[in-house]
Amino acid sequence: EVQLVESGGGLGRPGGSLRLSCAASGFVFSRYTMNWVRQAPGKGLELVASVSSGSSSIYYTESVKGRFTISRDNSNNSLYLQMDSLGAEDTAVYFCARNGVVGATQAFFFDSWGQGTLVTVSS
Amino acid sequence: EIVVTQSPATLSVSPGDRATLSCRASQSLSNNLAWYQQRPGQPPRLLIYSASTRAIGVPARFSGSGSGTDFTLTITSLQSEDFAIYYCQQYNHWLTFGGGTKVEIK
C-alpha cells in the first residue's frame, strides 16, 4: 500500500523558515516524480513544487520561486520542502503527492496523497 | 495558462439521485483531465484520469466523459459519502486545477 506521511508543519513567523518532510513507502520512490500541493484555508488546490525522479527537473510556482526549495533523498524514500522568507500567504495545508501513471508513462495528475501538514504563518 | 472552470459552484442533490458536474477548459486538453474528490479534513482522492478512466478502487457510480474543452463527472445514485467537493485538473499544458464544485445534501 502506498503511504505518504508529511511532517514539519506548524507555526512559522513572517520572514522565518520551516522544513517539511514526506516519508514514502509501499512503492519504488526513486521512480516517481513527487510534488508538494497546498491548500489555503477554505480554498482550492495549488501545485507548489515538483521534482523529477532523479532531481534533474524541478518546478516552482511563481509565488514561491527564490523562497522555497524542493529536494528528495531516494536512498531514504523522502521528499522535502524548505520554506524560507515565509509570508501570511503561505498559510495552508501542504500535501505530498505522487505523479500518476498512464500506461508506462508518468503524467501530472496525482494518484496518491498524504494526509497533509498545516503551516500557519503568523506573528 | 489554461483556465479550468467548474460549474456549478454548489450542487444540491438528494441521496440516491444523479449528480452531473461540469469542467470547461480555455483550450483543448485532448483527454488529459483528472477528477478528485475531497471530503472535509481529508486529502483529495483521485477518481478519474484520462477523462474517463476510473482510478483503482473507485466505485462504478462515478464516471467521467468528454474531450477537448468540455468534460463531465457523473455520479449516479449518490451515497452519503459522496457529499464532498470535487475538483477537476488539466495536465495537457502543464497543470491547473479548477475551483471545485461542492456537492451538498438537498
Interface residues (C-beta under 8 A of the other chain):
Chain A: G44 L45 E46 L47 F95 G100 V102 A107 F108 F109 F110 D111 S112 W113 G114 Q115 G116
Chain B: N32 A34 Y36 Q42 P43 P44 R45 L46 Y49 S50 T53 A55 Y87 Q89 Y91 W94 L95 F97 G98 G99 G100
